[in-house]
Amino acid sequence: MTNSKTYHSLCRWTFNAGKGGFVPGNIRPQWAGDRLDVVEIINLIATKIRPRIPNHIELGFEVHYDTEINDKTAPAVADALVQAKMYLAMITPGLHSHFGYGGVASLDPAEREAGARISKGTVDLAYGPLKKAWHPDPSKAPTLVLWNGSYGYDLATPAIKQMYQNLKESVADLCSYEDSKGGQLYFGIEPKPNEGHPAMLLPTVASAILFWKRLKEEFGTKLEKRGLNKEFGHSEMIGLDSVYDTVEEIDNNAVTHMHLNSQGYNDGITLGGPGKYDIDHGLKINGINIAIASLVAEAKYDRWYGHDMQARSYDNEAQGLDRVIRSILSWDACQKAAAELNLRELTKALAVRETGRVEDMMRHAVVSAHKHFDILYKG
């Protein structure tokens, strides 16, 4: 599998002038919103990133509706993607940009209704002007990601139960609406424990899997092509095991999209980790990520690997582009190292409790991945 076609998607939100707040908001002035629109970002990826990645990697693009793309700009974006030989890999309703009181789970019926309009508008845009930018292989169709960033609350009351019920009804209705359009999109719930509320509905992989099962039981929602956007960093930031989360996702046939990133702490170099905010480093090479690469390869996952990441607060534009390239090549290196693992010998060693030998096997895999990265990075 090391030279077979793989699919990596890049995010509109990576290309920002700076996050602001506690760090500079204008460190990359050429990426400011009034200077760099979505079409220009697509051209930037095609000219500055694609030449530095292997030929077996196809590129896709990820956007929020209606903040990063809307009905007016979508035709030009679709044309740019087609011209650049890139594909729409993911689109998500940017409900968190509009709603701070629960979104489609809100106890305010007006907010809930407005959230539903944007959610269905996202479906309409994907099937409308953006359809020409879908990958020709139906198995690589875009994922409609439902990030739980607006499904939040900050008061401990019994009304949380009604919010949860509202969310079930809203998502079931959205699924039904998408079915009426053709049922070609994939759906992926993206769990997260916090941001931008102290507490969230659907905070973990397990809660999202259970949520889908309840939709099927209560509303008859079809679960084909519906599952999770696997987000490494969100497992890390709550202190959960992203490897076991992967096992649960695979066991429930629920991986529809993946967001590769690292929150830090587990590569021995980058700081961050449990209890920290969402840092969104690019994907790092470590034993955990090699184990995940092995699991998804064994499960024959063959869809998009999204790089949900941010340039660092001290990066200029060239360094920001380099971060994206490093993330892509790091995952490719992890995949190559995972393919070299002798799983049969690893399992035999564990069966006779030769755990030191297993540690050596994983350590050698990490070393191998770093060597692969060096070769790829140097071109």
Contacts in CASP RR format, 6 or more apart in sequence:
PFRMAT RR
TARGET T0000
AUTHOR 0000-0000-0000
METHOD contacts of the structure
MODEL  1
MTNSKTYHSLCRWTFNAGKGGFVPGNIRPQWAGDRLDVVEIINLIATKIR
PRIPNHIELGFEVHYDTEINDKTAPAVADALVQAKMYLAMITPGLHSHFG
YGGVASLDPAEREAGARISKGTVDLAYGPLKKAWHPDPSKAPTLVLWNGS
YGYDLATPAIKQMYQNLKESVADLCSYEDSKGGQLYFGIEPKPNEGHPAM
LLPTVASAILFWKRLKEEFGTKLEKRGLNKEFGHSEMIGLDSVYDTVEEI
DNNAVTHMHLNSQGYNDGITLGGPGKYDIDHGLKINGINIAIASLVAEAK
YDRWYGHDMQARSYDNEAQGLDRVIRSILSWDACQKAAAELNLRELTKAL
AVRETGRVEDMMRHAVVSAHKHFDILYKG
1 297 0 8 1.000
1 335 0 8 1.000
1 339 0 8 1.000
2 335 0 8 1.000
2 336 0 8 1.000
2 339 0 8 1.000
3 56 0 8 1.000
4 56 0 8 1.000
5 56 0 8 1.000
5 57 0 8 1.000
5 58 0 8 1.000
6 56 0 8 1.000
6 57 0 8 1.000
6 58 0 8 1.000
6 305 0 8 1.000
6 332 0 8 1.000
6 335 0 8 1.000
7 57 0 8 1.000
7 58 0 8 1.000
7 60 0 8 1.000
7 89 0 8 1.000
7 135 0 8 1.000
7 140 0 8 1.000
7 302 0 8 1.000
7 303 0 8 1.000
7 304 0 8 1.000
7 305 0 8 1.000
8 53 0 8 1.000
8 57 0 8 1.000
8 58 0 8 1.000
8 59 0 8 1.000
8 60 0 8 1.000
8 304 0 8 1.000
8 305 0 8 1.000
8 306 0 8 1.000
8 307 0 8 1.000
8 328 0 8 1.000
8 331 0 8 1.000
9 59 0 8 1.000
9 60 0 8 1.000
9 61 0 8 1.000
9 62 0 8 1.000
9 89 0 8 1.000
9 90 0 8 1.000
9 304 0 8 1.000
9 305 0 8 1.000
9 306 0 8 1.000
9 307 0 8 1.000
10 45 0 8 1.000
10 49 0 8 1.000
10 59 0 8 1.000
10 60 0 8 1.000
10 61 0 8 1.000
10 62 0 8 1.000
10 306 0 8 1.000
10 307 0 8 1.000
10 324 0 8 1.000
11 61 0 8 1.000
11 62 0 8 1.000
11 63 0 8 1.000
11 306 0 8 1.000
11 307 0 8 1.000
11 308 0 8 1.000
11 309 0 8 1.000
12 38 0 8 1.000
12 41 0 8 1.000
12 61 0 8 1.000
12 62 0 8 1.000
12 63 0 8 1.000
12 64 0 8 1.000
12 68 0 8 1.000
12 69 0 8 1.000
13 64 0 8 1.000
13 68 0 8 1.000
13 310 0 8 1.000
14 307 0 8 1.000
14 309 0 8 1.000
14 310 0 8 1.000
14 311 0 8 1.000
14 324 0 8 1.000
15 31 0 8 1.000
15 36 0 8 1.000
15 41 0 8 1.000
15 44 0 8 1.000
16 28 0 8 1.000
16 31 0 8 1.000
16 33 0 8 1.000
16 310 0 8 1.000
16 311 0 8 1.000
17 25 0 8 1.000
17 26 0 8 1.000
17 27 0 8 1.000
17 28 0 8 1.000
17 29 0 8 1.000
17 31 0 8 1.000
17 32 0 8 1.000
17 33 0 8 1.000
18 24 0 8 1.000
18 25 0 8 1.000
18 26 0 8 1.000
18 27 0 8 1.000
18 28 0 8 1.000
18 31 0 8 1.000
18 311 0 8 1.000
18 313 0 8 1.000
19 25 0 8 1.000
19 310 0 8 1.000
19 313 0 8 1.000
20 313 0 8 1.000
23 313 0 8 1.000
24 313 0 8 1.000
26 32 0 8 1.000
27 313 0 8 1.000
27 314 0 8 1.000
27 315 0 8 1.000
27 316 0 8 1.000
28 311 0 8 1.000
28 315 0 8 1.000
28 316 0 8 1.000
28 317 0 8 1.000
28 320 0 8 1.000
29 35 0 8 1.000
30 36 0 8 1.000
30 317 0 8 1.000
31 317 0 8 1.000
36 44 0 8 1.000
37 73 0 8 1.000
38 63 0 8 1.000
38 68 0 8 1.000
38 69 0 8 1.000
38 73 0 8 1.000
38 77 0 8 1.000
38 80 0 8 1.000
39 76 0 8 1.000
39 77 0 8 1.000
39 80 0 8 1.000
42 61 0 8 1.000
42 77 0 8 1.000
42 80 0 8 1.000
42 81 0 8 1.000
42 84 0 8 1.000
42 86 0 8 1.000
43 80 0 8 1.000
43 84 0 8 1.000
44 321 0 8 1.000
45 59 0 8 1.000
45 61 0 8 1.000
45 84 0 8 1.000
45 86 0 8 1.000
46 84 0 8 1.000
46 85 0 8 1.000
46 86 0 8 1.000
48 321 0 8 1.000
49 59 0 8 1.000
49 321 0 8 1.000
49 324 0 8 1.000
49 325 0 8 1.000
49 328 0 8 1.000
50 59 0 8 1.000
52 325 0 8 1.000
52 379 0 8 1.000
53 59 0 8 1.000
53 325 0 8 1.000
53 328 0 8 1.000
53 329 0 8 1.000
54 332 0 8 1.000
54 376 0 8 1.000
57 328 0 8 1.000
57 332 0 8 1.000
58 87 0 8 1.000
58 135 0 8 1.000
59 84 0 8 1.000
59 85 0 8 1.000
59 86 0 8 1.000
59 87 0 8 1.000
60 81 0 8 1.000
60 86 0 8 1.000
60 87 0 8 1.000
60 88 0 8 1.000
60 89 0 8 1.000
60 304 0 8 1.000
61 81 0 8 1.000
61 86 0 8 1.000
61 87 0 8 1.000
61 88 0 8 1.000
61 89 0 8 1.000
61 90 0 8 1.000
61 133 0 8 1.000
62 89 0 8 1.000
62 90 0 8 1.000
62 91 0 8 1.000
62 92 0 8 1.000
62 306 0 8 1.000
62 308 0 8 1.000
63 69 0 8 1.000
63 77 0 8 1.000
63 88 0 8 1.000
63 90 0 8 1.000
63 91 0 8 1.000
63 92 0 8 1.000
64 91 0 8 1.000
64 92 0 8 1.000
64 93 0 8 1.000
64 94 0 8 1.000
64 97 0 8 1.000
65 91 0 8 1.000
65 92 0 8 1.000
65 93 0 8 1.000
65 94 0 8 1.000
65 118 0 8 1.000
65 121 0 8 1.000
65 122 0 8 1.000
65 125 0 8 1.000
66 94 0 8 1.000
66 118 0 8 1.000
66 121 0 8 1.000
66 122 0 8 1.000
67 94 0 8 1.000
67 97 0 8 1.000
69 77 0 8 1.000
69 91 0 8 1.000
69 125 0 8 1.000
69 130 0 8 1.000
70 125 0 8 1.000
71 125 0 8 1.000
71 129 0 8 1.000
74 125 0 8 1.000
74 128 0 8 1.000
74 129 0 8 1.000
74 130 0 8 1.000
75 129 0 8 1.000
77 130 0 8 1.000
77 133 0 8 1.000
78 88 0 8 1.000
78 129 0 8 1.000
78 130 0 8 1.000
78 131 0 8 1.000
78 132 0 8 1.000
78 133 0 8 1.000
81 87 0 8 1.000
81 88 0 8 1.000
81 133 0 8 1.000
82 132 0 8 1.000
82 133 0 8 1.000
86 133 0 8 1.000
87 133 0 8 1.000
87 134 0 8 1.000
87 135 0 8 1.000
87 140 0 8 1.000
87 142 0 8 1.000
88 126 0 8 1.000
88 130 0 8 1.000
88 133 0 8 1.000
88 134 0 8 1.000
88 142 0 8 1.000
89 135 0 8 1.000
89 140 0 8 1.000
89 142 0 8 1.000
89 143 0 8 1.000
89 257 0 8 1.000
89 304 0 8 1.000
89 306 0 8 1.000
90 142 0 8 1.000
90 143 0 8 1.000
90 144 0 8 1.000
90 145 0 8 1.000
90 229 0 8 1.000
90 257 0 8 1.000
90 304 0 8 1.000
90 306 0 8 1.000
91 122 0 8 1.000
91 125 0 8 1.000
91 126 0 8 1.000
91 130 0 8 1.000
91 142 0 8 1.000
91 143 0 8 1.000
91 144 0 8 1.000
91 145 0 8 1.000
92 122 0 8 1.000
92 144 0 8 1.000
92 145 0 8 1.000
92 146 0 8 1.000
92 147 0 8 1.000
93 115 0 8 1.000
93 118 0 8 1.000
93 119 0 8 1.000
93 121 0 8 1.000
93 122 0 8 1.000
93 146 0 8 1.000
94 118 0 8 1.000
94 147 0 8 1.000
94 150 0 8 1.000
95 103 0 8 1.000
95 104 0 8 1.000
95 115 0 8 1.000
95 118 0 8 1.000
95 119 0 8 1.000
95 149 0 8 1.000
95 150 0 8 1.000
96 147 0 8 1.000
96 149 0 8 1.000
96 150 0 8 1.000
96 196 0 8 1.000
98 114 0 8 1.000
98 115 0 8 1.000
98 118 0 8 1.000
98 150 0 8 1.000
99 106 0 8 1.000
99 111 0 8 1.000
99 114 0 8 1.000
99 115 0 8 1.000
99 150 0 8 1.000
100 111 0 8 1.000
100 150 0 8 1.000
100 152 0 8 1.000
100 197 0 8 1.000
101 107 0 8 1.000
101 108 0 8 1.000
101 111 0 8 1.000
102 111 0 8 1.000
102 150 0 8 1.000
102 151 0 8 1.000
102 152 0 8 1.000
102 153 0 8 1.000
102 163 0 8 1.000
102 197 0 8 1.000
103 111 0 8 1.000
103 112 0 8 1.000
103 115 0 8 1.000
103 150 0 8 1.000
103 151 0 8 1.000
104 112 0 8 1.000
104 115 0 8 1.000
104 116 0 8 1.000
104 119 0 8 1.000
104 150 0 8 1.000
104 151 0 8 1.000
104 166 0 8 1.000
104 167 0 8 1.000
104 170 0 8 1.000
104 171 0 8 1.000
104 174 0 8 1.000
105 112 0 8 1.000
105 150 0 8 1.000
105 151 0 8 1.000
105 152 0 8 1.000
105 163 0 8 1.000
105 164 0 8 1.000
105 166 0 8 1.000
105 167 0 8 1.000
105 170 0 8 1.000
105 201 0 8 1.000
106 112 0 8 1.000
106 163 0 8 1.000
106 166 0 8 1.000
107 159 0 8 1.000
107 162 0 8 1.000
107 163 0 8 1.000
107 166 0 8 1.000
112 166 0 8 1.000
112 170 0 8 1.000
115 170 0 8 1.000
116 170 0 8 1.000
116 173 0 8 1.000
116 174 0 8 1.000
119 170 0 8 1.000
119 174 0 8 1.000
120 174 0 8 1.000
120 177 0 8 1.000
122 144 0 8 1.000
123 144 0 8 1.000
123 174 0 8 1.000
123 177 0 8 1.000
123 178 0 8 1.000
123 181 0 8 1.000
123 185 0 8 1.000
124 181 0 8 1.000
126 142 0 8 1.000
126 144 0 8 1.000
126 185 0 8 1.000
127 181 0 8 1.000
127 182 0 8 1.000
127 184 0 8 1.000
127 185 0 8 1.000
130 142 0 8 1.000
134 140 0 8 1.000
134 141 0 8 1.000
134 142 0 8 1.000
135 141 0 8 1.000
138 184 0 8 1.000
139 302 0 8 1.000
139 303 0 8 1.000
140 303 0 8 1.000
140 304 0 8 1.000
141 184 0 8 1.000
141 185 0 8 1.000
141 186 0 8 1.000
142 185 0 8 1.000
142 186 0 8 1.000
143 185 0 8 1.000
143 186 0 8 1.000
143 187 0 8 1.000
143 188 0 8 1.000
143 229 0 8 1.000
143 256 0 8 1.000
143 257 0 8 1.000
143 303 0 8 1.000
143 304 0 8 1.000
144 178 0 8 1.000
144 185 0 8 1.000
144 186 0 8 1.000
144 187 0 8 1.000
144 188 0 8 1.000
145 187 0 8 1.000
145 188 0 8 1.000
145 189 0 8 1.000
145 190 0 8 1.000
145 229 0 8 1.000
145 257 0 8 1.000
146 171 0 8 1.000
146 187 0 8 1.000
146 188 0 8 1.000
146 189 0 8 1.000
146 190 0 8 1.000
147 190 0 8 1.000
147 192 0 8 1.000
147 229 0 8 1.000
148 189 0 8 1.000
148 190 0 8 1.000
148 191 0 8 1.000
148 192 0 8 1.000
148 200 0 8 1.000
148 201 0 8 1.000
148 202 0 8 1.000
148 203 0 8 1.000
149 192 0 8 1.000
149 195 0 8 1.000
149 196 0 8 1.000
149 197 0 8 1.000
149 200 0 8 1.000
151 163 0 8 1.000
151 167 0 8 1.000
151 200 0 8 1.000
151 201 0 8 1.000
151 202 0 8 1.000
152 163 0 8 1.000
152 196 0 8 1.000
152 197 0 8 1.000
152 199 0 8 1.000
152 200 0 8 1.000
152 201 0 8 1.000
153 160 0 8 1.000
153 163 0 8 1.000
153 197 0 8 1.000
153 198 0 8 1.000
153 199 0 8 1.000
153 201 0 8 1.000
154 197 0 8 1.000
154 198 0 8 1.000
154 199 0 8 1.000
160 201 0 8 1.000
163 201 0 8 1.000
164 201 0 8 1.000
167 201 0 8 1.000
167 202 0 8 1.000
167 211 0 8 1.000
168 211 0 8 1.000
168 214 0 8 1.000
168 215 0 8 1.000
168 218 0 8 1.000
168 219 0 8 1.000
169 219 0 8 1.000
171 211 0 8 1.000
171 215 0 8 1.000
171 221 0 8 1.000
172 215 0 8 1.000
172 218 0 8 1.000
172 219 0 8 1.000
172 220 0 8 1.000
172 221 0 8 1.000
175 187 0 8 1.000
175 215 0 8 1.000
175 221 0 8 1.000
175 222 0 8 1.000
175 226 0 8 1.000
176 219 0 8 1.000
176 221 0 8 1.000
178 185 0 8 1.000
178 187 0 8 1.000
179 222 0 8 1.000
183 225 0 8 1.000
185 225 0 8 1.000
186 225 0 8 1.000
186 226 0 8 1.000
186 227 0 8 1.000
186 256 0 8 1.000
186 257 0 8 1.000
186 303 0 8 1.000
187 225 0 8 1.000
187 226 0 8 1.000
187 227 0 8 1.000
187 256 0 8 1.000
188 226 0 8 1.000
188 227 0 8 1.000
188 228 0 8 1.000
188 229 0 8 1.000
188 256 0 8 1.000
188 257 0 8 1.000
189 202 0 8 1.000
189 208 0 8 1.000
189 211 0 8 1.000
189 212 0 8 1.000
189 227 0 8 1.000
189 228 0 8 1.000
189 229 0 8 1.000
190 228 0 8 1.000
190 229 0 8 1.000
190 231 0 8 1.000
190 234 0 8 1.000
190 259 0 8 1.000
191 202 0 8 1.000
191 203 0 8 1.000
191 204 0 8 1.000
191 205 0 8 1.000
191 207 0 8 1.000
191 208 0 8 1.000
191 228 0 8 1.000
191 231 0 8 1.000
191 234 0 8 1.000
192 200 0 8 1.000
192 202 0 8 1.000
192 203 0 8 1.000
192 231 0 8 1.000
192 234 0 8 1.000
192 278 0 8 1.000
193 200 0 8 1.000
193 203 0 8 1.000
193 204 0 8 1.000
193 234 0 8 1.000
193 237 0 8 1.000
193 238 0 8 1.000
194 200 0 8 1.000
194 203 0 8 1.000
195 277 0 8 1.000
195 278 0 8 1.000
201 207 0 8 1.000
202 208 0 8 1.000
202 211 0 8 1.000
203 238 0 8 1.000
204 238 0 8 1.000
204 240 0 8 1.000
204 245 0 8 1.000
205 228 0 8 1.000
205 230 0 8 1.000
205 235 0 8 1.000
205 240 0 8 1.000
205 245 0 8 1.000
205 248 0 8 1.000
205 249 0 8 1.000
206 248 0 8 1.000
208 227 0 8 1.000
208 228 0 8 1.000
208 254 0 8 1.000
209 227 0 8 1.000
209 228 0 8 1.000
209 248 0 8 1.000
209 249 0 8 1.000
209 252 0 8 1.000
209 254 0 8 1.000
212 221 0 8 1.000
212 223 0 8 1.000
212 226 0 8 1.000
212 227 0 8 1.000
212 254 0 8 1.000
213 223 0 8 1.000
215 221 0 8 1.000
215 223 0 8 1.000
216 222 0 8 1.000
216 223 0 8 1.000
225 256 0 8 1.000
226 256 0 8 1.000
227 249 0 8 1.000
227 252 0 8 1.000
227 254 0 8 1.000
227 255 0 8 1.000
227 256 0 8 1.000
228 249 0 8 1.000
228 254 0 8 1.000
228 255 0 8 1.000
228 256 0 8 1.000
228 257 0 8 1.000
229 256 0 8 1.000
229 257 0 8 1.000
229 258 0 8 1.000
229 259 0 8 1.000
230 245 0 8 1.000
230 246 0 8 1.000
230 249 0 8 1.000
230 255 0 8 1.000
230 257 0 8 1.000
230 258 0 8 1.000
230 259 0 8 1.000
231 258 0 8 1.000
231 259 0 8 1.000
231 261 0 8 1.000
231 308 0 8 1.000
232 242 0 8 1.000
232 259 0 8 1.000
232 260 0 8 1.000
232 261 0 8 1.000
232 262 0 8 1.000
232 283 0 8 1.000
232 289 0 8 1.000
232 292 0 8 1.000
233 242 0 8 1.000
233 259 0 8 1.000
233 261 0 8 1.000
233 262 0 8 1.000
233 263 0 8 1.000
233 278 0 8 1.000
233 280 0 8 1.000
234 278 0 8 1.000
235 241 0 8 1.000
235 242 0 8 1.000
235 245 0 8 1.000
236 242 0 8 1.000
236 262 0 8 1.000
236 263 0 8 1.000
236 264 0 8 1.000
236 265 0 8 1.000
236 266 0 8 1.000
236 273 0 8 1.000
236 274 0 8 1.000
237 263 0 8 1.000
237 273 0 8 1.000
237 274 0 8 1.000
237 275 0 8 1.000
237 276 0 8 1.000
237 277 0 8 1.000
237 278 0 8 1.000
237 279 0 8 1.000
238 274 0 8 1.000
238 275 0 8 1.000
239 273 0 8 1.000
239 274 0 8 1.000
239 275 0 8 1.000
242 288 0 8 1.000
242 292 0 8 1.000
243 288 0 8 1.000
243 291 0 8 1.000
243 292 0 8 1.000
243 295 0 8 1.000
246 255 0 8 1.000
246 292 0 8 1.000
246 295 0 8 1.000
246 296 0 8 1.000
247 295 0 8 1.000
248 254 0 8 1.000
249 255 0 8 1.000
250 295 0 8 1.000
250 296 0 8 1.000
250 299 0 8 1.000
250 301 0 8 1.000
255 296 0 8 1.000
255 299 0 8 1.000
255 301 0 8 1.000
255 303 0 8 1.000
256 303 0 8 1.000
257 303 0 8 1.000
257 304 0 8 1.000
257 306 0 8 1.000
258 296 0 8 1.000
258 301 0 8 1.000
258 303 0 8 1.000
258 304 0 8 1.000
258 305 0 8 1.000
258 306 0 8 1.000
259 306 0 8 1.000
259 307 0 8 1.000
259 308 0 8 1.000
260 282 0 8 1.000
260 283 0 8 1.000
260 305 0 8 1.000
260 306 0 8 1.000
260 307 0 8 1.000
260 308 0 8 1.000
260 327 0 8 1.000
260 331 0 8 1.000
261 280 0 8 1.000
261 281 0 8 1.000
261 282 0 8 1.000
261 283 0 8 1.000
261 307 0 8 1.000
261 308 0 8 1.000
261 309 0 8 1.000
261 327 0 8 1.000
262 270 0 8 1.000
262 281 0 8 1.000
262 282 0 8 1.000
262 283 0 8 1.000
262 284 0 8 1.000
262 286 0 8 1.000
262 289 0 8 1.000
263 272 0 8 1.000
263 273 0 8 1.000
263 276 0 8 1.000
263 278 0 8 1.000
263 279 0 8 1.000
263 280 0 8 1.000
263 281 0 8 1.000
264 270 0 8 1.000
264 271 0 8 1.000
264 272 0 8 1.000
264 273 0 8 1.000
264 279 0 8 1.000
264 281 0 8 1.000
264 284 0 8 1.000
265 271 0 8 1.000
265 272 0 8 1.000
265 273 0 8 1.000
265 274 0 8 1.000
266 273 0 8 1.000
266 284 0 8 1.000
266 286 0 8 1.000
266 288 0 8 1.000
267 284 0 8 1.000
267 285 0 8 1.000
267 286 0 8 1.000
268 286 0 8 1.000
269 284 0 8 1.000
270 281 0 8 1.000
270 284 0 8 1.000
272 279 0 8 1.000
273 279 0 8 1.000
279 310 0 8 1.000
280 308 0 8 1.000
280 309 0 8 1.000
280 310 0 8 1.000
281 309 0 8 1.000
281 310 0 8 1.000
282 307 0 8 1.000
282 309 0 8 1.000
282 323 0 8 1.000
282 324 0 8 1.000
282 326 0 8 1.000
282 327 0 8 1.000
282 330 0 8 1.000
283 289 0 8 1.000
283 307 0 8 1.000
283 309 0 8 1.000
283 327 0 8 1.000
283 328 0 8 1.000
283 330 0 8 1.000
283 331 0 8 1.000
283 334 0 8 1.000
284 330 0 8 1.000
285 330 0 8 1.000
285 333 0 8 1.000
285 334 0 8 1.000
285 366 0 8 1.000
285 369 0 8 1.000
285 370 0 8 1.000
285 373 0 8 1.000
286 366 0 8 1.000
287 362 0 8 1.000
287 365 0 8 1.000
287 366 0 8 1.000
289 330 0 8 1.000
289 331 0 8 1.000
289 334 0 8 1.000
290 334 0 8 1.000
290 337 0 8 1.000
290 338 0 8 1.000
290 341 0 8 1.000
290 362 0 8 1.000
290 365 0 8 1.000
290 366 0 8 1.000
290 369 0 8 1.000
291 338 0 8 1.000
291 362 0 8 1.000
292 334 0 8 1.000
293 331 0 8 1.000
293 334 0 8 1.000
293 335 0 8 1.000
293 337 0 8 1.000
293 338 0 8 1.000
294 338 0 8 1.000
294 341 0 8 1.000
294 343 0 8 1.000
297 335 0 8 1.000
297 338 0 8 1.000
297 339 0 8 1.000
298 343 0 8 1.000
305 331 0 8 1.000
307 324 0 8 1.000
307 327 0 8 1.000
307 328 0 8 1.000
309 323 0 8 1.000
309 324 0 8 1.000
309 327 0 8 1.000
311 319 0 8 1.000
311 320 0 8 1.000
311 323 0 8 1.000
312 319 0 8 1.000
312 320 0 8 1.000
312 323 0 8 1.000
315 323 0 8 1.000
325 377 0 8 1.000
326 377 0 8 1.000
329 373 0 8 1.000
329 376 0 8 1.000
329 377 0 8 1.000
330 369 0 8 1.000
330 373 0 8 1.000
332 372 0 8 1.000
332 376 0 8 1.000
333 369 0 8 1.000
333 370 0 8 1.000
333 372 0 8 1.000
333 373 0 8 1.000
333 376 0 8 1.000
334 369 0 8 1.000
336 368 0 8 1.000
336 369 0 8 1.000
336 372 0 8 1.000
337 365 0 8 1.000
337 366 0 8 1.000
337 368 0 8 1.000
337 369 0 8 1.000
337 372 0 8 1.000
338 365 0 8 1.000
340 365 0 8 1.000
340 368 0 8 1.000
341 361 0 8 1.000
341 365 0 8 1.000
342 361 0 8 1.000
345 361 0 8 1.000
346 358 0 8 1.000
346 361 0 8 1.000
349 355 0 8 1.000
349 357 0 8 1.000
349 358 0 8 1.000
349 361 0 8 1.000
350 358 0 8 1.000
END
